[in-house]
Amino acid sequence: MVVNVNVKVNGGSKVISISDLISFRLQTDVLLQRTAETIVDTVHGKFNRISFSAKYGGNTYHAFCLNGWQPDDIVPVRMHSANQVEDVFSFDKQNVLSRSLEIIRNRGFGVLVYIVPSSALPGNDPLDFGLGAQVLRKLGIHRMQLIT
């Protein structure tokens, strides 16, 4: 694989920009592995579940996708860090997961990324959401509207 990186010589040292480094790493580093794909029937319709596992850290990412989208579409996206107690027993009065799937269904397309941490403790580690963004990239999502 050939990656173009702009290199500047500054006093004998080679210097690259942060954006070039990020671009290079996005093209060459494998941080997620696609592990499974199934259809999940929910009260909001059938969603295609695409699962990924993180190469480092052991987290699992489930992308619940409804229909397809075009590269320029603004895709409704919900990033959700799993909390087994609240998610299963719906202590969350607004039931965020169900409401998010309903919004996606009403829009006609979209994705909910369900992040399952490797530890039993729910977390909102920025790395989790960074790898969640990698899931979106692998799904071909370039523009999004966050469901909060």
Short mmCIF file of the C-alpha atoms (twelve columns), coordinates in Angstrom:
data_MODEL
# 
_entry.id   MODEL 
# 
loop_
_atom_site.group_PDB 
_atom_site.id 
_atom_site.type_symbol 
_atom_site.label_atom_id 
_atom_site.label_alt_id 
_atom_site.label_comp_id 
_atom_site.label_asym_id 
_atom_site.label_seq_id 
_atom_site.Cartn_x 
_atom_site.Cartn_y 
_atom_site.Cartn_z 
_atom_site.pdbx_PDB_model_num 
ATOM 1   C CA . MET A 1   0.000   0.000   0.000  1 
ATOM 2   C CA . VAL A 2   1.310   3.414   -0.926 1 
ATOM 3   C CA . VAL A 3   0.347   6.352   1.271  1 
ATOM 4   C CA . ASN A 4   1.256   9.882   0.302  1 
ATOM 5   C CA . VAL A 5   2.622   11.881  3.207  1 
ATOM 6   C CA . ASN A 6   3.889   15.423  2.835  1 
ATOM 7   C CA . VAL A 7   7.383   15.507  4.311  1 
ATOM 8   C CA . LYS A 8   9.197   18.763  4.929  1 
ATOM 9   C CA . VAL A 9   12.834  19.019  5.881  1 
ATOM 10  C CA . ASN A 10  13.380  21.467  8.728  1 
ATOM 11  C CA . GLY A 11  16.991  21.847  9.818  1 
ATOM 12  C CA . GLY A 12  17.837  18.284  8.829  1 
ATOM 13  C CA . SER A 13  14.760  16.744  10.508 1 
ATOM 14  C CA . LYS A 14  11.805  15.386  8.588  1 
ATOM 15  C CA . VAL A 15  8.513   16.918  9.670  1 
ATOM 16  C CA . ILE A 16  4.989   15.736  8.833  1 
ATOM 17  C CA . SER A 17  1.690   17.273  9.798  1 
ATOM 18  C CA . ILE A 18  -0.634  15.736  12.386 1 
ATOM 19  C CA . SER A 19  -3.357  15.424  9.730  1 
ATOM 20  C CA . ASP A 20  -0.959  13.441  7.489  1 
ATOM 21  C CA . LEU A 21  -0.064  11.176  10.417 1 
ATOM 22  C CA . ILE A 22  -3.746  10.593  11.219 1 
ATOM 23  C CA . SER A 23  -4.505  9.911   7.561  1 
ATOM 24  C CA . PHE A 24  -1.622  7.433   7.383  1 
ATOM 25  C CA . ARG A 25  -2.713  5.635   10.562 1 
ATOM 26  C CA . LEU A 26  -6.341  5.417   9.389  1 
ATOM 27  C CA . GLN A 27  -5.203  3.781   6.170  1 
ATOM 28  C CA . THR A 28  -2.682  1.365   7.673  1 
ATOM 29  C CA . ASP A 29  -3.721  0.463   11.242 1 
ATOM 30  C CA . VAL A 30  -6.234  -2.315  11.777 1 
ATOM 31  C CA . LEU A 31  -8.024  -1.537  15.034 1 
ATOM 32  C CA . LEU A 32  -11.290 -3.394  14.456 1 
ATOM 33  C CA . GLN A 33  -12.162 -6.767  13.008 1 
ATOM 34  C CA . ARG A 34  -15.589 -7.499  11.548 1 
ATOM 35  C CA . THR A 35  -16.778 -10.654 13.318 1 
ATOM 36  C CA . ALA A 36  -20.438 -11.309 12.474 1 
ATOM 37  C CA . GLU A 37  -23.512 -10.123 10.612 1 
ATOM 38  C CA . THR A 38  -27.114 -11.091 11.367 1 
ATOM 39  C CA . ILE A 39  -30.639 -9.757  11.003 1 
ATOM 40  C CA . VAL A 40  -32.252 -8.687  14.282 1 
ATOM 41  C CA . ASP A 41  -36.035 -8.327  14.475 1 
ATOM 42  C CA . THR A 42  -36.995 -5.498  16.855 1 
ATOM 43  C CA . VAL A 43  -40.272 -3.777  17.676 1 
ATOM 44  C CA . HIS A 44  -39.032 -1.041  15.321 1 
ATOM 45  C CA . GLY A 45  -38.378 -3.360  12.378 1 
ATOM 46  C CA . LYS A 46  -35.582 -5.563  11.124 1 
ATOM 47  C CA . PHE A 47  -32.078 -4.225  11.584 1 
ATOM 48  C CA . ASN A 48  -28.861 -5.620  10.155 1 
ATOM 49  C CA . ARG A 49  -26.462 -6.169  13.077 1 
ATOM 50  C CA . ILE A 50  -22.816 -5.974  12.089 1 
ATOM 51  C CA . SER A 51  -20.424 -6.842  14.914 1 
ATOM 52  C CA . PHE A 52  -16.815 -5.771  15.312 1 
ATOM 53  C CA . SER A 53  -14.225 -6.612  17.947 1 
ATOM 54  C CA . ALA A 54  -11.440 -4.268  18.982 1 
ATOM 55  C CA . LYS A 55  -7.917  -5.498  18.373 1 
ATOM 56  C CA . TYR A 56  -6.828  -3.824  21.614 1 
ATOM 57  C CA . GLY A 57  -8.938  -3.602  24.747 1 
ATOM 58  C CA . GLY A 58  -11.406 -6.360  23.912 1 
ATOM 59  C CA . ASN A 59  -14.526 -4.229  23.472 1 
ATOM 60  C CA . THR A 60  -17.270 -5.361  21.110 1 
ATOM 61  C CA . TYR A 61  -19.161 -2.981  18.821 1 
ATOM 62  C CA . HIS A 62  -22.579 -3.887  17.402 1 
ATOM 63  C CA . ALA A 63  -23.832 -1.638  14.609 1 
ATOM 64  C CA . PHE A 64  -27.602 -1.955  14.198 1 
ATOM 65  C CA . CYS A 65  -28.161 -0.661  10.671 1 
ATOM 66  C CA . LEU A 66  -31.446 0.107   8.966  1 
ATOM 67  C CA . ASN A 67  -31.375 0.175   5.178  1 
ATOM 68  C CA . GLY A 68  -28.530 1.715   3.224  1 
ATOM 69  C CA . TRP A 69  -27.309 5.242   2.713  1 
ATOM 70  C CA . GLN A 70  -25.337 7.164   0.144  1 
ATOM 71  C CA . PRO A 71  -21.896 8.635   0.909  1 
ATOM 72  C CA . ASP A 72  -23.307 12.191  1.013  1 
ATOM 73  C CA . ASP A 73  -26.330 11.324  3.194  1 
ATOM 74  C CA . ILE A 74  -26.557 12.749  6.681  1 
ATOM 75  C CA . VAL A 75  -27.055 9.523   8.614  1 
ATOM 76  C CA . PRO A 76  -28.806 9.488   12.007 1 
ATOM 77  C CA . VAL A 77  -26.386 7.852   14.468 1 
ATOM 78  C CA . ARG A 78  -26.643 6.884   18.119 1 
ATOM 79  C CA . MET A 79  -23.452 5.883   19.971 1 
ATOM 80  C CA . HIS A 80  -24.454 3.977   23.092 1 
ATOM 81  C CA . SER A 81  -22.125 2.584   25.738 1 
ATOM 82  C CA . ALA A 82  -23.745 -0.536  27.179 1 
ATOM 83  C CA . ASN A 83  -25.034 -0.508  30.725 1 
ATOM 84  C CA . GLN A 84  -26.548 -3.939  31.240 1 
ATOM 85  C CA . VAL A 85  -28.715 -3.052  34.227 1 
ATOM 86  C CA . GLU A 86  -30.246 0.086   32.717 1 
ATOM 87  C CA . ASP A 87  -30.473 -1.345  29.189 1 
ATOM 88  C CA . VAL A 88  -32.148 -4.604  30.260 1 
ATOM 89  C CA . PHE A 89  -34.407 -3.285  33.005 1 
ATOM 90  C CA . SER A 90  -35.130 0.105   31.397 1 
ATOM 91  C CA . PHE A 91  -34.431 2.211   34.468 1 
ATOM 92  C CA . ASP A 92  -33.853 4.964   31.955 1 
ATOM 93  C CA . LYS A 93  -37.319 6.527   31.914 1 
ATOM 94  C CA . GLN A 94  -37.054 7.563   28.262 1 
ATOM 95  C CA . ASN A 95  -35.631 4.203   27.104 1 
ATOM 96  C CA . VAL A 96  -32.900 5.745   24.979 1 
ATOM 97  C CA . LEU A 97  -32.247 2.604   22.938 1 
ATOM 98  C CA . SER A 98  -35.875 2.153   21.890 1 
ATOM 99  C CA . ARG A 99  -36.287 5.871   21.188 1 
ATOM 100 C CA . SER A 100 -33.118 5.868   19.056 1 
ATOM 101 C CA . LEU A 101 -34.277 2.876   16.993 1 
ATOM 102 C CA . GLU A 102 -37.642 4.595   16.532 1 
ATOM 103 C CA . ILE A 103 -35.960 7.776   15.258 1 
ATOM 104 C CA . ILE A 104 -33.870 5.708   12.828 1 
ATOM 105 C CA . ARG A 105 -36.949 3.836   11.607 1 
ATOM 106 C CA . ASN A 106 -38.891 7.085   11.113 1 
ATOM 107 C CA . ARG A 107 -35.999 8.518   9.110  1 
ATOM 108 C CA . GLY A 108 -35.863 5.372   6.973  1 
ATOM 109 C CA . PHE A 109 -32.170 4.659   7.534  1 
ATOM 110 C CA . GLY A 110 -29.491 5.033   10.180 1 
ATOM 111 C CA . VAL A 111 -27.332 3.174   12.682 1 
ATOM 112 C CA . LEU A 112 -27.119 2.581   16.409 1 
ATOM 113 C CA . VAL A 113 -23.617 1.595   17.566 1 
ATOM 114 C CA . TYR A 114 -23.884 -0.399  20.790 1 
ATOM 115 C CA . ILE A 115 -20.520 -0.463  22.567 1 
ATOM 116 C CA . VAL A 116 -19.991 -3.407  24.929 1 
ATOM 117 C CA . PRO A 117 -16.993 -2.735  27.195 1 
ATOM 118 C CA . SER A 118 -14.690 -5.659  27.965 1 
ATOM 119 C CA . SER A 119 -15.036 -4.985  31.709 1 
ATOM 120 C CA . ALA A 120 -18.262 -5.381  33.655 1 
ATOM 121 C CA . LEU A 121 -18.241 -1.698  34.495 1 
ATOM 122 C CA . PRO A 122 -20.107 0.614   32.121 1 
ATOM 123 C CA . GLY A 123 -17.894 3.338   30.849 1 
ATOM 124 C CA . ASN A 124 -17.656 6.296   28.582 1 
ATOM 125 C CA . ASP A 125 -13.995 5.937   27.713 1 
ATOM 126 C CA . PRO A 126 -13.096 8.302   24.860 1 
ATOM 127 C CA . LEU A 127 -11.221 5.414   23.213 1 
ATOM 128 C CA . ASP A 128 -14.505 3.453   23.072 1 
ATOM 129 C CA . PHE A 129 -16.160 6.255   21.138 1 
ATOM 130 C CA . GLY A 130 -13.077 6.740   18.957 1 
ATOM 131 C CA . LEU A 131 -13.294 3.118   17.878 1 
ATOM 132 C CA . GLY A 132 -17.050 3.605   17.496 1 
ATOM 133 C CA . ALA A 133 -16.169 6.308   14.989 1 
ATOM 134 C CA . GLN A 134 -14.002 3.731   13.201 1 
ATOM 135 C CA . VAL A 135 -17.107 1.511   12.958 1 
ATOM 136 C CA . LEU A 136 -18.945 4.384   11.257 1 
ATOM 137 C CA . ARG A 137 -16.047 4.815   8.854  1 
ATOM 138 C CA . LYS A 138 -16.109 1.097   7.992  1 
ATOM 139 C CA . LEU A 139 -19.859 1.401   7.337  1 
ATOM 140 C CA . GLY A 140 -19.234 4.234   4.870  1 
ATOM 141 C CA . ILE A 141 -20.727 6.995   6.992  1 
ATOM 142 C CA . HIS A 142 -19.079 10.347  6.330  1 
ATOM 143 C CA . ARG A 143 -21.767 12.731  7.575  1 
ATOM 144 C CA . MET A 144 -24.027 12.153  10.549 1 
ATOM 145 C CA . GLN A 145 -26.673 13.593  12.792 1 
ATOM 146 C CA . LEU A 146 -26.140 12.456  16.369 1 
ATOM 147 C CA . ILE A 147 -29.144 11.116  18.245 1 
ATOM 148 C CA . THR A 148 -28.809 12.302  21.850 1 
# 
